[in-house]
Amino acid sequence: MSESSPLVRVHVNIEISAASLQAVVANIKRKAGADEQGRYRVDTADALAAMISKFLQEKGFDEFARDVDNY
C-alpha cells in the first residue's frame, strides 16, 4: 500500500487452498514452538492475516484495486 494512505483493518471471508492453510498453521506453530506442556500459544488466524496483509502490500494491491478490469 502507498506510504501516504493509512491502513485499516477489515474482516473478510476469503478462499484459500487447504494446503496453504495447513502450511501456514504448521509453519507458525513450528516458529512459535510448544510451551512446557506441549501447547502452542499462537493465534494462527492472526498469523494468516499478517501474511496476507504483507503479501498484499508487497504485491501492489493498491494498483490492482484501482484497475476496473479486476472487478
Distance bins in CASP14 RR format, pairs under 12 A and 6 or more apart:
PFRMAT RR
TARGET T0000
AUTHOR 0000-0000-0000
RMODE 2
METHOD distances of the structure
MODEL  1
1 7 1 0 0 1 0 0 0 0 0 0 0
1 8 0 0 0 0 1 0 0 0 0 0 0
1 53 0 0 0 0 1 0 0 0 0 0 0
1 54 0 0 0 0 0 1 0 0 0 0 0
1 55 0 0 0 0 0 1 0 0 0 0 0
1 56 1 0 0 1 0 0 0 0 0 0 0
1 57 1 0 1 0 0 0 0 0 0 0 0
1 58 0 0 0 0 1 0 0 0 0 0 0
1 59 0 0 0 0 0 1 0 0 0 0 0
1 60 1 0 0 1 0 0 0 0 0 0 0
1 61 1 0 0 1 0 0 0 0 0 0 0
1 62 1 0 1 0 0 0 0 0 0 0 0
1 63 0 0 0 0 0 1 0 0 0 0 0
1 64 0 0 0 0 0 1 0 0 0 0 0
1 65 0 0 0 0 1 0 0 0 0 0 0
1 66 0 0 0 0 0 1 0 0 0 0 0
2 57 0 0 0 0 1 0 0 0 0 0 0
2 60 0 0 0 0 1 0 0 0 0 0 0
2 61 0 0 0 0 0 1 0 0 0 0 0
2 62 1 0 1 0 0 0 0 0 0 0 0
2 63 0 0 0 0 1 0 0 0 0 0 0
2 65 0 0 0 0 0 1 0 0 0 0 0
2 66 0 0 0 0 0 1 0 0 0 0 0
3 57 0 0 0 0 0 1 0 0 0 0 0
3 62 0 0 0 0 0 1 0 0 0 0 0
4 62 0 0 0 0 0 1 0 0 0 0 0
5 57 0 0 0 0 0 1 0 0 0 0 0
5 60 0 0 0 0 0 1 0 0 0 0 0
5 61 0 0 0 0 0 1 0 0 0 0 0
5 62 1 0 0 1 0 0 0 0 0 0 0
5 65 0 0 0 0 0 1 0 0 0 0 0
5 66 0 0 0 0 0 1 0 0 0 0 0
7 53 1 0 0 1 0 0 0 0 0 0 0
7 54 0 0 0 0 0 1 0 0 0 0 0
7 56 0 0 0 0 0 1 0 0 0 0 0
7 57 0 0 0 0 1 0 0 0 0 0 0
7 61 0 0 0 0 0 1 0 0 0 0 0
7 62 0 0 0 0 0 1 0 0 0 0 0
8 53 0 0 0 0 0 1 0 0 0 0 0
9 46 0 0 0 0 0 1 0 0 0 0 0
9 49 0 0 0 0 1 0 0 0 0 0 0
9 50 0 0 0 0 0 1 0 0 0 0 0
9 52 0 0 0 0 0 1 0 0 0 0 0
9 53 0 0 0 0 1 0 0 0 0 0 0
10 49 0 0 0 0 0 1 0 0 0 0 0
10 52 0 0 0 0 0 1 0 0 0 0 0
10 53 0 0 0 0 0 1 0 0 0 0 0
10 56 0 0 0 0 0 1 0 0 0 0 0
11 45 0 0 0 0 0 1 0 0 0 0 0
11 49 0 0 0 0 1 0 0 0 0 0 0
12 49 0 0 0 0 1 0 0 0 0 0 0
12 52 0 0 0 0 1 0 0 0 0 0 0
12 53 0 0 0 0 0 1 0 0 0 0 0
12 56 0 0 0 0 0 1 0 0 0 0 0
14 20 0 0 0 0 0 1 0 0 0 0 0
14 21 0 0 0 0 0 1 0 0 0 0 0
14 45 0 0 0 0 0 1 0 0 0 0 0
14 48 0 0 0 0 1 0 0 0 0 0 0
14 49 0 0 0 0 0 1 0 0 0 0 0
14 51 0 0 0 0 0 1 0 0 0 0 0
14 52 1 0 0 1 0 0 0 0 0 0 0
14 53 0 0 0 0 0 1 0 0 0 0 0
14 55 0 0 0 0 0 1 0 0 0 0 0
14 56 0 0 0 0 0 1 0 0 0 0 0
15 21 0 0 0 0 0 1 0 0 0 0 0
15 52 0 0 0 0 0 1 0 0 0 0 0
16 22 0 0 0 0 0 1 0 0 0 0 0
16 23 0 0 0 0 1 0 0 0 0 0 0
16 24 0 0 0 0 1 0 0 0 0 0 0
16 25 0 0 0 0 0 1 0 0 0 0 0
16 48 0 0 0 0 1 0 0 0 0 0 0
16 49 0 0 0 0 0 1 0 0 0 0 0
16 51 0 0 0 0 0 1 0 0 0 0 0
16 52 0 0 0 0 1 0 0 0 0 0 0
16 55 0 0 0 0 0 1 0 0 0 0 0
17 23 0 0 0 0 1 0 0 0 0 0 0
17 24 0 0 0 0 0 1 0 0 0 0 0
18 24 0 0 0 0 0 1 0 0 0 0 0
18 25 0 0 0 0 0 1 0 0 0 0 0
19 25 0 0 0 0 0 1 0 0 0 0 0
19 26 0 0 0 0 0 1 0 0 0 0 0
20 26 0 0 0 0 0 1 0 0 0 0 0
20 27 0 0 0 0 0 1 0 0 0 0 0
20 48 0 0 0 0 1 0 0 0 0 0 0
20 51 0 0 0 0 1 0 0 0 0 0 0
20 52 0 0 0 0 0 1 0 0 0 0 0
20 55 0 0 0 0 0 1 0 0 0 0 0
21 27 0 0 0 0 0 1 0 0 0 0 0
21 28 0 0 0 0 0 1 0 0 0 0 0
21 44 0 0 0 0 1 0 0 0 0 0 0
21 45 0 0 0 0 0 1 0 0 0 0 0
21 47 0 0 0 0 0 1 0 0 0 0 0
21 48 1 0 0 1 0 0 0 0 0 0 0
21 51 0 0 0 0 0 1 0 0 0 0 0
21 52 0 0 0 0 0 1 0 0 0 0 0
22 28 0 0 0 0 0 1 0 0 0 0 0
22 29 0 0 0 0 0 1 0 0 0 0 0
22 44 0 0 0 0 0 1 0 0 0 0 0
22 48 0 0 0 0 0 1 0 0 0 0 0
23 29 0 0 0 0 0 1 0 0 0 0 0
23 30 0 0 0 0 0 1 0 0 0 0 0
23 44 0 0 0 0 0 1 0 0 0 0 0
23 47 0 0 0 0 0 1 0 0 0 0 0
23 48 0 0 0 0 0 1 0 0 0 0 0
23 51 0 0 0 0 0 1 0 0 0 0 0
24 30 0 0 0 0 0 1 0 0 0 0 0
24 31 0 0 0 0 0 1 0 0 0 0 0
24 42 0 0 0 0 0 1 0 0 0 0 0
24 43 0 0 0 0 0 1 0 0 0 0 0
24 44 1 0 0 1 0 0 0 0 0 0 0
24 45 0 0 0 0 1 0 0 0 0 0 0
24 46 0 0 0 0 0 1 0 0 0 0 0
24 47 1 0 0 1 0 0 0 0 0 0 0
24 48 1 0 1 0 0 0 0 0 0 0 0
24 49 0 0 0 0 0 1 0 0 0 0 0
24 50 0 0 0 0 0 1 0 0 0 0 0
24 51 1 0 0 1 0 0 0 0 0 0 0
24 52 0 0 0 0 1 0 0 0 0 0 0
24 55 0 0 0 0 0 1 0 0 0 0 0
25 31 0 0 0 0 0 1 0 0 0 0 0
25 32 0 0 0 0 0 1 0 0 0 0 0
25 40 0 0 0 0 1 0 0 0 0 0 0
25 42 0 0 0 0 1 0 0 0 0 0 0
25 43 0 0 0 0 0 1 0 0 0 0 0
25 44 1 0 1 0 0 0 0 0 0 0 0
25 45 0 0 0 0 1 0 0 0 0 0 0
25 47 0 0 0 0 1 0 0 0 0 0 0
25 48 0 0 0 0 1 0 0 0 0 0 0
25 51 0 0 0 0 0 1 0 0 0 0 0
26 32 0 0 0 0 0 1 0 0 0 0 0
26 33 0 0 0 0 0 1 0 0 0 0 0
26 40 0 0 0 0 0 1 0 0 0 0 0
26 42 0 0 0 0 0 1 0 0 0 0 0
26 44 0 0 0 0 1 0 0 0 0 0 0
26 47 0 0 0 0 0 1 0 0 0 0 0
27 33 0 0 0 0 0 1 0 0 0 0 0
27 40 0 0 0 0 0 1 0 0 0 0 0
27 42 0 0 0 0 0 1 0 0 0 0 0
27 44 0 0 0 0 1 0 0 0 0 0 0
27 47 0 0 0 0 1 0 0 0 0 0 0
27 48 0 0 0 0 0 1 0 0 0 0 0
27 51 0 0 0 0 1 0 0 0 0 0 0
28 40 0 0 0 0 1 0 0 0 0 0 0
28 41 0 0 0 0 0 1 0 0 0 0 0
28 42 1 0 1 0 0 0 0 0 0 0 0
28 43 0 0 0 0 1 0 0 0 0 0 0
28 44 1 0 1 0 0 0 0 0 0 0 0
28 45 0 0 0 0 0 1 0 0 0 0 0
28 46 0 0 0 0 1 0 0 0 0 0 0
28 47 1 0 1 0 0 0 0 0 0 0 0
28 48 0 0 0 0 1 0 0 0 0 0 0
28 49 0 0 0 0 0 1 0 0 0 0 0
28 50 0 0 0 0 1 0 0 0 0 0 0
28 51 0 0 0 0 1 0 0 0 0 0 0
29 35 0 0 0 0 0 1 0 0 0 0 0
29 38 0 0 0 0 0 1 0 0 0 0 0
29 39 0 0 0 0 0 1 0 0 0 0 0
29 40 1 0 1 0 0 0 0 0 0 0 0
29 41 0 0 0 0 1 0 0 0 0 0 0
29 42 1 0 0 1 0 0 0 0 0 0 0
29 43 0 0 0 0 0 1 0 0 0 0 0
29 44 1 0 0 1 0 0 0 0 0 0 0
29 47 0 0 0 0 1 0 0 0 0 0 0
30 40 0 0 0 0 1 0 0 0 0 0 0
30 42 0 0 0 0 0 1 0 0 0 0 0
30 44 0 0 0 0 0 1 0 0 0 0 0
30 47 0 0 0 0 0 1 0 0 0 0 0
31 40 0 0 0 0 1 0 0 0 0 0 0
31 42 0 0 0 0 1 0 0 0 0 0 0
31 44 0 0 0 0 0 1 0 0 0 0 0
31 47 0 0 0 0 1 0 0 0 0 0 0
31 50 0 0 0 0 0 1 0 0 0 0 0
31 51 0 0 0 0 0 1 0 0 0 0 0
32 38 0 0 0 0 0 1 0 0 0 0 0
32 39 0 0 0 0 0 1 0 0 0 0 0
32 40 1 0 1 0 0 0 0 0 0 0 0
32 41 1 0 0 1 0 0 0 0 0 0 0
32 42 1 1 0 0 0 0 0 0 0 0 0
32 43 0 0 0 0 1 0 0 0 0 0 0
32 44 0 0 0 0 1 0 0 0 0 0 0
32 46 0 0 0 0 0 1 0 0 0 0 0
32 47 0 0 0 0 1 0 0 0 0 0 0
33 39 0 0 0 0 1 0 0 0 0 0 0
33 40 1 0 0 1 0 0 0 0 0 0 0
33 41 0 0 0 0 1 0 0 0 0 0 0
33 42 1 0 0 1 0 0 0 0 0 0 0
34 40 1 0 1 0 0 0 0 0 0 0 0
34 41 0 0 0 0 1 0 0 0 0 0 0
34 42 0 0 0 0 1 0 0 0 0 0 0
35 41 1 0 1 0 0 0 0 0 0 0 0
35 42 0 0 0 0 0 1 0 0 0 0 0
40 47 0 0 0 0 0 1 0 0 0 0 0
42 48 0 0 0 0 0 1 0 0 0 0 0
42 50 0 0 0 0 0 1 0 0 0 0 0
43 49 0 0 0 0 1 0 0 0 0 0 0
43 50 0 0 0 0 1 0 0 0 0 0 0
44 50 0 0 0 0 0 1 0 0 0 0 0
44 51 0 0 0 0 0 1 0 0 0 0 0
45 51 0 0 0 0 0 1 0 0 0 0 0
45 52 0 0 0 0 0 1 0 0 0 0 0
46 52 0 0 0 0 0 1 0 0 0 0 0
46 53 0 0 0 0 0 1 0 0 0 0 0
47 53 0 0 0 0 0 1 0 0 0 0 0
47 54 0 0 0 0 0 1 0 0 0 0 0
48 54 0 0 0 0 0 1 0 0 0 0 0
48 55 0 0 0 0 0 1 0 0 0 0 0
49 55 0 0 0 0 0 1 0 0 0 0 0
49 56 0 0 0 0 0 1 0 0 0 0 0
50 56 0 0 0 0 0 1 0 0 0 0 0
50 57 0 0 0 0 0 1 0 0 0 0 0
51 57 0 0 0 0 0 1 0 0 0 0 0
51 58 0 0 0 0 0 1 0 0 0 0 0
52 58 0 0 0 0 0 1 0 0 0 0 0
52 59 0 0 0 0 0 1 0 0 0 0 0
52 61 0 0 0 0 1 0 0 0 0 0 0
53 59 0 0 0 0 0 1 0 0 0 0 0
53 61 0 0 0 0 1 0 0 0 0 0 0
54 60 0 0 0 0 0 1 0 0 0 0 0
54 61 0 0 0 0 0 1 0 0 0 0 0
55 61 0 0 0 0 1 0 0 0 0 0 0
55 64 0 0 0 0 0 1 0 0 0 0 0
56 62 0 0 0 0 1 0 0 0 0 0 0
56 63 0 0 0 0 0 1 0 0 0 0 0
56 64 0 0 0 0 1 0 0 0 0 0 0
56 65 0 0 0 0 1 0 0 0 0 0 0
57 63 0 0 0 0 0 1 0 0 0 0 0
57 64 0 0 0 0 0 1 0 0 0 0 0
59 65 0 0 0 0 0 1 0 0 0 0 0
60 66 0 0 0 0 0 1 0 0 0 0 0
60 67 0 0 0 0 0 1 0 0 0 0 0
60 70 0 0 0 0 0 1 0 0 0 0 0
61 67 0 0 0 0 0 1 0 0 0 0 0
61 70 0 0 0 0 0 1 0 0 0 0 0
62 70 0 0 0 0 0 1 0 0 0 0 0
63 69 0 0 0 0 0 1 0 0 0 0 0
63 70 0 0 0 0 1 0 0 0 0 0 0
64 70 1 0 1 0 0 0 0 0 0 0 0
64 71 0 0 0 0 0 1 0 0 0 0 0
65 71 0 0 0 0 1 0 0 0 0 0 0
END
